[in-house]
Amino acid sequence: MSETGSNDVSEPHEHLPAAGGGHGAETAVHRDPFGDPGHPEHEYRRQDIDEKAAKHSERVVAGLFTLSMIGTIAFIACFVIFPVGKYVYIFPFGHVSALNFSLGLTLAVALLGLGAGAVHWARTLMSDEEMADERHSAGADEELRATMEEQWKQGVQESGFGRRKLVRNTMLGALTLVPLSAVVILRDLGPLPEDKLRHTAWAKGKALINPNTNKPLRPEDIAVGSLTFANPEGLSEDDEDFQEQLAKAALMVVRIKPEDIKDKKELDWSHEGIVAFSKICTHVGCPVSLYEQQTHHVLCPCHQSTFDLSDGARVLFGPAGHRLPQLRISVNGEGNLVAMGDFEVPVGPAFWERG
């Protein structure tokens, strides 16, 4: 009880100055700390009410997309113009590869133009009006689907994608050109193989050279049951691509009794039981070298693929996908073993474009 005799019950409230600002004037305002404050009043952007400003933003977006296209074209041009070994001095980096620096710079411009254009378009031209929607269950009924479809169409219309052709066309141009950068980079992974995988250093008339003596092999040099290796005539260790050529042309030569050869084609391509097969395993390209004299089997030491040299080098065991290619051989007028051409099929493992 107060001195005046009235009941004074305290309630949670705040006393704020009255709007008039009079001395001692107070107003009780009750606030709910968990209430929904709602959205602030929507503020229209300049582009929403001024078509001239919207046109300016449209030109800016188109300019950024055009900058992206120029960056992509410059990327490809730099790839063609600058050699790999050219270095230039650029402060503060010092001497750097002209190719790497130009590719990085032009690709950055292409991606920056594309990203900045998309962001500027969204911030200045697309609708930014806030919309509140109540949570709903994950499963959508037909009415909701129809609503979402209608909202999608409305969003497309408000974005100006169909109406603002300059923005749309430059964006499509930038999106079309940017992937070309990846194509150029992938092209730089190495030289195109063309038909190099289908041909080796072997050719008609080339002698079989013993790699230990560097002299031509003769039939009498090869005993029954022995395994000998051979390189094509003219292949020298001083050649710049020696290892590359040897990786495809490496040959193993075995002498088998003609009556033990089961494959007729193998017999026709041999000379007095001397047969020549690629030394490169058809699984992953390991050198095949372990020969079993009694069975005429040759074993790859990497993954144990086993081939029967008396039956066209067909696969007996292991992960190899196909038989070892045979090289047709004969003897020239000097009595040396020579090739009658190249391998009939590509050597080594299969590749994606191999028929």
Secondary structure, 3 states (H helix, E strand, C coil): CCCCCCCCCCCCCEEEECCCCCCCCEEEECCCCCCCCCCCCCCCCHHHHCHHHHHHHHHHHHHHHHHHHHHHHHHHHHHHHCCCCCEEEECCCEEEEHHHHHHHHHHHHHHHHHHHHHHHHHHHCCCCCCCCCCCCCCCCCHHHHHHHHHHHHHHHHHHCCCCCHHHHHHHHHHHHHHHHHHHHHHHCCCCCCCCHHHCCCCCCCCEEEECCCCEECCHHHCCCCCEEEEEECCCCCCCCCHHHHHHHHCEEEEECCHHHCCCHHHHHCCECCEEEEECECCCCCCECCEEECCCCEEECCCCCCEEECCCCCEEEECCCCCCCCEECEEECCCCCEEECCCCCCCCCCCCCCCC
